[in-house]
Protein backbone atom coordinates (compact mmCIF):
# COMPACT_ATOMS: atom_id res chain seq x y z
CA UNK A 1 0.00 0.00 0.00
CA UNK A 2 1.33 3.43 -0.92
CA UNK A 3 0.02 6.97 -1.02
CA UNK A 4 -1.90 8.04 -4.11
CA UNK A 5 -0.46 11.53 -3.52
CA UNK A 6 2.34 12.83 -1.34
CA UNK A 7 1.43 13.98 2.16
CA UNK A 8 2.44 17.50 1.16
CA UNK A 9 -0.01 17.52 -1.73
CA UNK A 10 -2.86 16.22 0.42
CA UNK A 11 -2.14 18.75 3.17
CA UNK A 12 -2.10 21.52 0.55
CA UNK A 13 -5.41 20.31 -0.88
CA UNK A 14 -7.05 20.50 2.53
CA UNK A 15 -5.50 23.90 3.19
CA UNK A 16 -6.99 25.23 -0.03
CA UNK A 17 -10.39 23.73 0.84
CA UNK A 18 -10.28 25.70 4.09
CA UNK A 19 -9.47 28.98 2.37
CA UNK A 20 -5.67 29.10 2.64
CA UNK A 21 -3.96 30.68 -0.35
CA UNK A 22 -0.31 30.12 0.57
CA UNK A 23 -0.30 26.33 0.69
CA UNK A 24 2.97 25.19 -0.87
CA UNK A 25 2.95 21.39 -1.12
CA UNK A 26 6.76 21.20 -1.05
CA UNK A 27 7.01 23.29 2.13
CA UNK A 28 4.23 21.28 3.72
CA UNK A 29 5.95 18.03 2.75
CA UNK A 30 9.22 19.17 4.29
CA UNK A 31 7.41 20.25 7.46
CA UNK A 32 5.50 16.96 7.58
CA UNK A 33 8.66 14.84 7.31
CA UNK A 34 10.43 16.92 9.97
CA UNK A 35 7.54 16.70 12.41
CA UNK A 36 6.82 13.03 11.70
CA UNK A 37 10.44 12.20 12.59
CA UNK A 38 10.27 14.40 15.69
CA UNK A 39 6.97 12.93 16.89
CA UNK A 40 8.17 9.37 16.22
CA UNK A 41 11.21 9.98 18.41
CA UNK A 42 9.48 11.91 21.19
CA UNK A 43 6.20 9.95 21.21
CA UNK A 44 7.02 6.55 19.69
CA UNK A 45 4.39 4.14 18.47
CA UNK A 46 1.87 6.92 17.85
CA UNK A 47 1.66 7.94 21.49
CA UNK A 48 1.01 4.39 22.69
CA UNK A 49 -0.24 4.25 26.31
CA UNK A 50 -0.33 8.07 26.40
CA UNK A 51 -2.47 10.36 24.25
CA UNK A 52 -3.07 7.72 21.56
CA UNK A 53 -2.99 7.76 17.80
CA UNK A 54 -5.74 10.27 17.05
CA UNK A 55 -4.22 13.08 19.13
CA UNK A 56 -0.77 12.15 17.81
CA UNK A 57 -1.91 12.65 14.21
CA UNK A 58 -3.94 15.78 14.88
CA UNK A 59 -1.02 17.41 16.73
CA UNK A 60 1.24 16.42 13.83
CA UNK A 61 -1.09 18.07 11.33
CA UNK A 62 -1.20 21.28 13.38
CA UNK A 63 2.58 21.40 13.77
CA UNK A 64 3.06 20.75 10.05
CA UNK A 65 0.89 23.72 9.02
CA UNK A 66 2.47 25.91 11.71
CA UNK A 67 6.01 25.12 10.56
CA UNK A 68 5.04 25.79 6.94
CA UNK A 69 3.66 29.20 8.05
CA UNK A 70 0.14 28.35 6.88
CA UNK A 71 -2.59 29.82 9.06
CA UNK A 72 -5.81 27.82 8.88
CA UNK A 73 -9.17 29.05 10.08
CA UNK A 74 -11.25 26.30 11.71
CA UNK A 75 -8.09 24.21 12.06
CA UNK A 76 -9.68 21.80 14.56
CA UNK A 77 -12.44 21.03 12.09
CA UNK A 78 -9.92 20.54 9.29
CA UNK A 79 -7.72 18.24 11.41
CA UNK A 80 -10.70 16.05 12.26
CA UNK A 81 -11.67 15.83 8.60
CA UNK A 82 -8.07 14.99 7.60
CA UNK A 83 -7.78 12.32 10.28
CA UNK A 84 -10.94 10.63 9.02
CA UNK A 85 -9.87 11.05 5.39
CA UNK A 86 -6.64 9.12 5.90
CA UNK A 87 -8.65 6.15 7.19
CA UNK A 88 -10.46 5.85 3.84
CA UNK A 89 -9.18 4.19 0.66
CA UNK A 90 -9.02 7.49 -1.27
CA UNK A 91 -5.47 8.54 -0.28
CA UNK A 92 -4.08 5.04 -0.71
CA UNK A 93 -3.20 2.76 -3.61
CA UNK A 94 -2.75 -1.00 -3.43
CA UNK A 95 0.69 -1.73 -4.84
CA UNK A 96 -0.58 -5.08 -6.07
CA UNK A 97 -4.10 -4.67 -7.54
CA UNK A 98 -4.63 -8.45 -7.34
CA UNK A 99 -3.80 -8.61 -3.64
CA UNK A 100 -7.25 -9.85 -2.59
CA UNK A 101 -7.08 -12.81 -4.97
CA UNK A 102 -3.56 -13.63 -3.78
CA UNK A 103 -4.60 -13.55 -0.12
CA UNK A 104 -7.51 -15.88 -0.84
CA UNK A 105 -5.19 -18.36 -2.56
CA UNK A 106 -2.69 -18.23 0.30
CA UNK A 107 -5.39 -18.87 2.89
CA UNK A 108 -6.69 -21.81 0.84
CA UNK A 109 -3.24 -23.36 1.24
CA UNK A 110 -3.73 -23.32 5.01
CA UNK A 111 -1.44 -20.39 5.70
CA UNK A 112 -2.36 -17.81 8.33
CA UNK A 113 -1.69 -14.17 7.42
CA UNK A 114 -0.70 -11.52 9.95
CA UNK A 115 -0.13 -7.81 9.42
CA UNK A 116 3.00 -6.63 11.25
CA UNK A 117 3.22 -2.90 10.71
CA UNK A 118 4.66 0.29 12.15
CA UNK A 119 1.22 1.90 11.87
CA UNK A 120 -1.64 2.61 14.25
CA UNK A 121 -5.22 1.36 14.41
CA UNK A 122 -6.15 3.39 11.33
CA UNK A 123 -4.65 0.58 9.26
CA UNK A 124 -7.43 -1.75 10.38
CA UNK A 125 -10.03 0.64 8.95
CA UNK A 126 -8.11 1.12 5.71
CA UNK A 127 -7.70 -2.59 5.04
CA UNK A 128 -11.31 -3.23 6.01
CA UNK A 129 -12.44 -0.62 3.48
CA UNK A 130 -10.25 -2.28 0.86
CA UNK A 131 -12.16 -5.48 1.80
CA UNK A 132 -8.94 -7.24 2.81
CA UNK A 133 -9.61 -7.72 6.54
CA UNK A 134 -11.50 -11.04 6.16
CA UNK A 135 -8.29 -12.63 4.89
CA UNK A 136 -6.15 -11.42 7.82
CA UNK A 137 -5.79 -13.66 10.87
CA UNK A 138 -4.03 -11.16 13.12
CA UNK A 139 -2.90 -7.54 13.35
CA UNK A 140 0.29 -6.51 15.15
CA UNK A 141 0.35 -2.72 14.88
CA UNK A 142 2.97 -0.65 16.67
CA UNK A 143 0.36 1.92 17.72
CA UNK A 144 -1.61 -0.82 19.49
CA UNK A 145 1.17 -2.84 21.13
CA UNK A 146 3.90 -0.27 21.80
CA UNK A 147 6.56 -2.18 19.86
CA UNK A 148 7.77 -1.36 16.39
CA UNK A 149 10.04 -2.94 13.82
CA UNK A 150 12.97 -3.60 13.84
CA UNK A 151 12.48 -4.65 17.49
CA UNK A 152 12.55 -8.44 17.41
CA UNK A 153 9.86 -8.61 20.09
CA UNK A 154 7.21 -7.84 17.50
CA UNK A 155 8.19 -11.01 15.61
CA UNK A 156 8.33 -12.98 18.86
CA UNK A 157 4.81 -11.81 19.60
CA UNK A 158 3.64 -13.04 16.19
CA UNK A 159 5.10 -16.48 16.87
CA UNK A 160 3.41 -16.56 20.27
CA UNK A 161 0.01 -15.57 18.85
CA UNK A 162 0.07 -18.49 16.43
CA UNK A 163 1.63 -20.92 18.94
CA UNK A 164 4.56 -21.57 16.64
CA UNK A 165 7.32 -23.79 18.06
CA UNK A 166 10.00 -21.96 16.10
CA UNK A 167 10.55 -18.66 14.28
CA UNK A 168 11.43 -20.66 11.17
CA UNK A 169 7.68 -21.12 10.59
CA UNK A 170 7.32 -17.39 9.93
CA UNK A 171 7.84 -15.86 6.50
CA UNK A 172 7.88 -12.07 6.75
CA UNK A 173 7.45 -9.93 3.63
CA UNK A 174 8.11 -6.19 3.78
CA UNK A 175 9.47 -3.28 1.78
CA UNK A 176 12.13 -2.03 4.19
CA UNK A 177 15.54 -3.69 3.95
CA UNK A 178 16.44 -2.81 7.56
CA UNK A 179 13.10 -2.87 9.38
CA UNK A 180 11.60 -5.83 7.55
CA UNK A 181 14.15 -8.04 5.80
CA UNK A 182 17.13 -7.76 8.16
CA UNK A 183 15.00 -7.45 11.30
CA UNK A 184 12.97 -10.58 10.53
CA UNK A 185 16.09 -12.61 9.77
CA UNK A 186 17.75 -11.37 12.95
CA UNK A 187 14.72 -12.63 14.88
CA UNK A 188 15.16 -16.07 13.28
CA UNK A 189 12.32 -15.79 10.76
CA UNK A 190 12.43 -16.22 7.00
CA UNK A 191 12.16 -13.01 5.00
CA UNK A 192 11.47 -11.65 1.54
CA UNK A 193 11.98 -8.06 0.45
CA UNK A 194 9.05 -6.64 -1.52
CA UNK A 195 10.16 -4.39 -4.37
CA UNK A 196 7.76 -3.52 -7.17
CA UNK A 197 10.64 -2.28 -9.33
CA UNK A 198 13.66 -4.14 -7.93
CA UNK A 199 17.24 -3.12 -8.42
CA UNK A 200 19.99 -5.70 -8.48
CA UNK A 201 20.68 -6.83 -4.94
CA UNK A 202 22.58 -10.03 -4.32
CA UNK A 203 22.22 -9.75 -0.55
CA UNK A 204 18.52 -10.57 -0.28
CA UNK A 205 15.62 -12.47 -1.75
CA UNK A 206 13.24 -10.15 -3.60
CA UNK A 207 9.57 -10.61 -4.43
CA UNK A 208 7.60 -8.36 -6.79
CA UNK A 209 4.13 -9.79 -6.15
CA UNK A 210 2.48 -12.31 -3.87
CA UNK A 211 1.66 -14.26 -7.03
CA UNK A 212 5.31 -15.43 -7.01
CA UNK A 213 4.76 -16.90 -3.57
CA UNK A 214 1.69 -18.82 -4.75
CA UNK A 215 3.47 -20.11 -7.86
CA UNK A 216 6.44 -21.34 -5.82
CA UNK A 217 4.14 -22.99 -3.30
CA UNK A 218 2.29 -24.82 -6.04
Beta strands, then each sheet from edge to edge (+ up, - down):
strand 1: 2-3
strand 2: 92-93
strand 3: 114-117
strand 4: 138-141
strand 5: 171-174
strand 6: 190-194
strand 7: 206-207
sheet 1: 1+ 2-
sheet 2: 3+ 4+
sheet 3: 5+ 6+ 7+
end
